[in-house]
Amino acid sequence: MTTITDRDALPQQRNLRTELPGPKSRELATRRAGAVAAGVSSVMPIYVARAQGGVVEDVDGNVLIDLGSGIAVTTVGNSAPRVVAGVQQQVADFTHTCFMVSPYESYVAVCEKLAEVTPGDHEKRSALFNSGAEAVENAVKIARYATGRQAVVVVDHAYHGRTNLTMALTAKAMPYKLGFGPFASEIYRVPTSYPFRDPEGMTGEQAAQRAITSAEKAVGADQIAAVLIEPIQGEGGFIVPAPGFLAALSKWCTENGIVFIADEVQSGFSRTGKWFATQYEDVVPDLVTTAKGIAGGLPLAGVTGRAELMDSVHPGGLGGTYGGNPVACAAALGAIETMMAEDLPGRALQIEQIIVPTLKEAQADTPAIGEVRGRGAMIAIELVKRGTKEPDAALAGAVAKKCHEQGVIVLTCGTYGNVLRLLPPLSIGDDLLREGLQVLTQALASTAG
Ligand SMILES: *Cc1c(COP(=O)(O)O)cnc(C)c1O
């Protein structure tokens, strides 16, 4: 058996041996076209052989800088040693019994860790699932059950997944919803806080009042089971709400018996420089959904929240065949231990200190950069037409393409498709990160002028 210790470490250096994608990747693309559904697409179609630290190596021997982490998943890095060790041991011991049939310790241990690291020191319980969307669905189930109410309030630019309920909760039609309806009912969308696009000077409290008024008029506070919100919006454009917005919304929820659900699937687990992004706002959500960064790349998700809400559901009301699979739980314990031992929230702040000044400097010479925003290792630039706030999606696409050609994996996002987002693994070295940023700023300078 090959283990992480006797495998060669992957050199942490960008190295392009062929054009991208190279011949072996192109061969695989041909096979793929005859076997894989076209609806599943890839941003950067190099086929991966290995990945570690801050790099991804493809089947042609090209080594690329990873500023995407497989969409904020490999926060601890790919094949992080503690994750690999835990998975190897677990997969040799047993692979599955189903926690609903015969339980095992690692599921319990992950729930204990979730209680420890999520915001608030109240009594908590957790349930584990396979994906972010499944966690969000279950958080809504629990909130509805506990309150006996049906309505769910979500905000503009929200992204919560691709299952039927979570498509309804998600704001953007193309590509997530178009043609996939009908959607679930009793979902009400209200304005969020988007400082770059809100009226000049609008405070967080004012934006919250706008959302609250909209919810009260559309449905009525006493009908609402939950307000569901990403504390920093991910796919919607890395939108950081104005200070006070989340706190005011959460306060209104508490006063009206509404469950405040923070969807921390993308922003959680050290990504933003704290364990959870709500901690920046001193907000204690009633329920928190987690996934992505939780298990170093294995599929795992959780709903964690107030014991009285979580325990309100009858036995058998929550679960699933694979939820909290033992191999995924072993990976999560390895990932969480890595975050603690290596102070990865602190590392995310160091990464912010490298990324933000570099991008702000670029902004000074590039009028197309409307805003640099985000927290920790979750940073984005919003691109606009010179001298306006008009979104420039074509520019974002062109800059991303240039980065990809140079062997730097960057992603775009945003309701208008005009946001370039950076989500490096926290295991990336400073020099490699700086090199990736240099490629990005050069791509900006040559494309945006
Ligand atoms: C990615 C994401 C989801 C969906 O997670 P999946 O694992 O893809 O189902 C839900 N909410 C947020 C905020 C996300 O970023």
The ligand as a Gaussian input file, in Angstrom:
#p B3LYP/6-31G(d) Opt

LIG

0 1
 C      -21.839000      25.071000      -2.333000
 C      -22.910000      25.617000      -1.484000
 C      -24.078000      24.882000      -1.181000
 C      -24.357000      23.542000      -1.806000
 O      -23.412000      22.572000      -1.419000
 P      -23.302000      21.216000      -2.262000
 O      -22.331000      20.395000      -1.447000
 O      -22.787000      21.589000      -3.605000
 O      -24.653000      20.623000      -2.300000
 C      -24.981000      25.431000      -0.307000
 N      -24.791000      26.644000       0.239000
 C      -23.680000      27.367000      -0.018000
 C      -23.507000      28.692000       0.645000
 C      -22.717000      26.892000      -0.904000
 O      -21.640000      27.640000      -1.186000

